[in-house]
Amino acid sequence: MRSPRVELVVIGDELISGRVVDTNSAFVSRALADIGLVPDRIVKIGDDLDTIKYATSQAVSRSDIVFVLGGLGPTPDDKTMEAVSESFGWHLFSDRRALNRIGRFFKKQEKKVPSLARRQALVPQGAVTFDNPVGMVPGMAVEYKGTSIILLPGVPIELKTILTQSIMPFLKEHFQTRAFYSMQFRTFGIPEATIASRLKRVARGYSDAVFAYYPRVTGVDVVIRAKARRKLASLKKRILGLLGSAVYEVGQRSIEEVLGKLLRKTNLKLATAESCTGGLISDMITNVPGSSDYYQGGVIAYSNAVKMHLLGVKKRTLERYGAVSNQTVREMAKGVCIQLDADVGIAVSGIAGPGGATQKKPVGLVYIGVAVRDRIKVGKHRFNGNRMMVKQRTAMAALDLCRRMLETD
């Protein structure tokens, strides 16, 4: 029996114009792939009524399951419901649960319910609706001439919540799905081509496993999918042996989550001293719930005066070696530990660009120092990319160096 044909229709002028990056289709596609429903086609269109009608009609004519993402909001440019009701002859009515949710929301705000807000409660006659616990528009599934049409709001947190809690169980119940097991290796400091080269022979030996590589500004994720869980278990040891300490996580956790767990395990306190990253490292660390258990705080030491007065960097060090140097980040890392009563100190100083470079110190040059009790290690890097990319890569490298030191402590 063949697998159902799946198509995604993603709607929004902001996506077509490039003002907003479409993350919804990627999330939906990954979730579907895990149960063997890999989309055949993803179509992205703007908010034009006729375009939506044409795209959804075409999708329904060639697919068994059609996801329609976005365009279900209250404003005049949200035209999805109007388009699909006209295309498929659906009668719309106001869903009572959705209306009640909208009413409760505005009651909390001590405001009257705007008439446009009520549009978000409209659903097709005969639709199965799915609660939206983080928004107002429900998810919907409607049968049309043998095709299941699933409509979801375009707000990412709403879409992800409805998909995970309601749509995936619905699909498993109504369609023949296949359980695919996956394993993700998160890496830093090793190029995609090098990873693929090292894993080439392993991939050949497991022809029924799918190897996928996802490069990011701050590393490469390797995802392996297979039908048998045992196959993944046997692959794990081989891959870790080939990639070594470049793998900071087998799973979904971020580098800051991995580091946080290590700090809790070792009962160590962390502090940060940032120059070129301007607080980005601190932001990443504090994005982890409960980070106050191990993170003391940080100093953004952008000027030399702050480096000296708050971190204790010697004036002669700055005059002789400069702010962007091995010697300076050593003193920054030690100094922030003393000032903030921490066991572990991370310090960074570099040239993010586009200006500020010299012949000896080009754009992208960064020094990262990590002090763990009486040990200190400094790394010298030359990162490519624009200013933001240099900052992101510096922050990632700093957390990764700290992770490596704690793992070998």
N, C-alpha and C positions, 0 to 999 in steps of 0.2 A: 504494500500500500504506500503510495507516494506521500511525501510530507506536504502539508498545506503550503500554498503559495502565499507569501506575506509581503505587503507593501506598506510603506510609510509615506504619508503626505504631510509635510511640515509647512505651516502657514505663518506668514508674518513679513510685512514690509521691512521691519528692522533686521531680519535675517538676510533678506535678499540684498539690502543696501550695505550690509557689512557692519552696521552700527552695533549689532549684538551677535555674538558667536553662538551657533546652534549646538547646545550640549544635550538637548532632549533626545534627538534621534540616536546619538551615540549611546546614551543610557538605555533607551528602549532596545536597541539592537543587541547590546551586550546581554541584557536580561533574557531576550528571546533566544539568543544563541545558546544559552545555558540549558535550554529545554529542547534544543534541536529545531527551533523555528527561525532559521536564519533568513532575514529579509532578502527578497530578490531585487527590490528596487526602493530607493528613497528619492522622493520628489519634493523639491522646495519651491514654494511659490509665494507671491505677495498676497495682499489683502483684497485683490480685485474680485468682485462677486462672480463674474463670468469665468475667470481663471479657476476659481475654487470649484465651481460647478463642473467644468470640463475635467480638471485633474482628478476629482473624486469619482466622477463617472467612469473615466478610463481605468482608474485603479480597481474599481469594483468589477469591471468587465473582465479583468484578467487575473484576479486574486481571490483567495479563499478568506483571507483575513486582511482588513485594511485599517490601519491606525491613522486617524486624523488628529494632528497635534496642533493646538493653538487656535486662536480666533474665537474663543467662547466667552470673552469678557463682556463688560457692560457698555463699552464705548462704540460710537458709530463705525469705527474701522474694524470692529469684531464681527465678521460677516459669515463665519463658518456655519452657524446653525441655520441662517437664512438660506445659504447656498445649498446645503445638503437636503433641507426640507423641500426646496423647489425641485432639485434634481431627482429625488426619490419619492416625491409625493407624500411626504410625511406630514401628519397633523401634529402641531406642537401644543403642549399644555404645560401648565406650571406645576412643577413637582413640589408637593407639600413640604417634604423634609428640607429641600433646598430653600424654600421660602422661609421656613422657620429659622434656618441657620442664618440667613441674611438678616432677618428681623432681630435675632439675638445680637448679631454683630453691631448693628447700628444702635440698639438699645444701650449696649455697653458704652458706646461713644456719646450717648445722650443726644442722638440726632434722629431726625425722621429718615425713613428709608427712601432714597431717591428713586424716581420711577425707572431710571435706566438700570439701577441695580437689580430690579426684578427680572430683567432679561436673562440674568444668569441662572434663573430657576427653570427656564424653558427646556423641555426634553421632548423627544419624539414619542408619539403614542406607541406603546408596546415595548419601549426600551427597558432594558435592565439598568438600573442606576447603581452607582457605587459611591458611598459617602466620601466626602472630602474633608478630613478632620483639620486641615490647615488652611482652608480657603472656603470659597462660596460655591464655585461651579462643581457639580458632581461629575464623575466619570460616567460614561454611557456605553452600552453595547446594544446594537440594533441589527436584526437579521434582515437582509434584503436579497432576494433571489439566490439564496444559498451562500451568500457572503456575509461574514460577520464584520460589521463596521464598528470600530471602537473609537470613541471621541474622548479626548483628554484635554484639560486646560494647558496652556503653554507656559505658565509660571513653573519653573523647574522644581521647586520644592513640592508643589501641589501634584505635578505629574508624577514625580518619583514616589511620593507617598501612596497615591491611588494605585499606581502600577504594582508596587511591591505588596501592598496589603490586600488588594482586591483583584486586579486584572490577571496577575500571574496564576493565582488559584483558579480563577474562572477559565483560563485557557487550558490548564491541566485537566480540568473537569470535562471540558467540552471538545477537546481535540486530542488526537493521538500525538503525544509528545515523547521525546526520548531524553533520558537524563544524561547530560554531558557533564563530566567532572572536569574542573579546571584548577590550575595552580598558577599563581602569579609570583614572579621573582622581581623584586624592585632593586634596581642597581644604581650606583653612582660612580663616576670616575672612569668609566670604560665605554668607548664608543660603540654605537649600534653595530657597525661593520665587524668590529673585533668580537663582539658577543656572538653574532651570527656565524662567524668563522669558527669559533671555538665549539659551538653547538652543532655544526654542520654534520659531523659524523654521527652524533647522538640522534639527530633528527632523522637521518637516513635509516637508522636501526629501528625506528618506531614509526613506520609508514602510516599507521592509522591514527597517530597523534598529530594534532595541528599545532605548529609553533608560530606564534605571532609576536612581532616586535613593535613596541609603541614608544618612540623617542619623545622626550619632553625637554624643555629648557634645562631642567634640573636632573636629568637622568634618563634611563631606558627601562621600561617595564617589559618583561618577557612573560607572555601568557601561553600556557600549554593546555590544550583541551583533549580529552580522551573519553572513550565510552566506558573504560574500566578503571575503577579507583586504584586497583593494584598496579596498573601501568604507571600511574602518576607517582606512586610511592617509590617504585624502582627508579624512575627518572630523577627524582628529587636529589638523591645522594650523588648521582653522576653530575648533575648540573652544578650543585654547590661545590663539588670538587674542581670543576672547570672554571667557575667564575670567582670562587674564593670569597675574600672579604669585600669584594665589590657589591655583593648581595647584602643589603641591610635589612631586608624583610622578605619572608615568604608568606604572602597574604596581602592584605589591603592597607595596613597601617602606614602612615607617613613617617618620615625620618624623625620628626619632633615627637611623635607618639612612641617610637622605638626608643629614643633617647630618654624620654620621661620614664619609661618602664625600667630602664637600666639605672637611672638615678634613684628611683624608689627602692630597687633591689639592693643597691649598694649603700643606701641611706646617706647620700651625698647631696650637698646644696650647691646650686649653680648660680653664677652671675655672669653678665656679659658686658663687654666694653666695645662699642661699635663706632667706627668712623665712617667708612664709605657706604655701609649698608643703612645708616641712618635710622636704626630701630627695627629693621626688618627681621633680624634674628629674634629679638624680643617678642615681636608680634607673632612669629611662628610658634615660639615656645608657649606663649600664653593662649594660643588658640586651642590648646589641649585642656579639656576640663580637668580641674584638680591640680594644675601645674603649680599652684601656690604651695603645694606640699614640698616642692624641691627647688623652686626658682625664687631666689632672693630679690632679684631686680637687675637693672642695667643702667649703664651710663652711655649716652650718645656723646662721644668725645670728638666732635668734628674739628674743632680748632686745636692748635698746639697748646694754647693757654689752658683749655679744659683738660687736655691730656696731662699736663703738668700739675695743675691745681687739684684735680679730682682723682687722678689715677696714680700720681706720683712718678710720672715719667720724667727722667732727668733732662734738664735743659741741654746739657752737653751731648746727650744721646740724640736729641732732635737736631742739634746743630751739626753733629758729625755724620750721622747716618740718614737723617730725614725722617719725616712722619711715616712714610711708606718704606718700612725696613724690618728686617728680622729682629733687630735689637729693640725697636720701639714696641712691637706687638708683644715681645716677651715681657717688657716692663708693664704694658697695659694689662696683660693677663694676670700677672702677679698682683698688680695694684688693685684691680677690681675685686680680687679675692680678699685682700686685706680690708678694703673700704666697706665691702658688703658682707663680710664674715661668711665667705663661701669656701667650699672645698675644691670646687671646679670653676675655672675662669676661662671664658672664650673671648678672644680679642681679634678684631680685624681692622686692617688699614690698607687702602688701595686707591687706585685711580679709576673711577667708574666712567669717566669721559663725559662728553666728547673732548673737553678741554682739560688742562692741568697736567698734560704729559710733558716729559722731557726726553732727550735722546737716550738717556740711560734708564728712564722709568716711563715706559709707554702706557697708553690706555689699556686697561685690562690687567695690569700688574697688581697683584694682591698678596699680602702676607697675612697668614692666619696663625694665631698662637693659641694653644690650649694648655692650661696648667691644671694638673690633677695632683693635689697635695704637693709633694716635693718634686714631681716630674713636670717637665714642660717640653712641648714639641711645637715646632714651627714649620709650616708648609708655605712654599712659594708657588704661586699660580700665575698663569697668563690666560685670562678668560676672553673669549671672543664675544661679539654681540654688542647691542646698544647698551645704553646706561642701565636700563632696568634689568636686562639680561645679565649684565655683570654683577649687579647687586643680588639678584636671585641665585646665581651660581655661587657667589661668595658665601651667602647665607647657608646654602645647602652644603657646601664644602666644609664650612665651620662646624655645623652640626654633625656631619659625617666623621670628621676628624675626632671630635669629642666622643662619638659613638665607638669608634675603633679603639681609642685609648681606654675607655671604660671596659670594653670587652676583653682587653688584654691585661687589665689592671690586676 
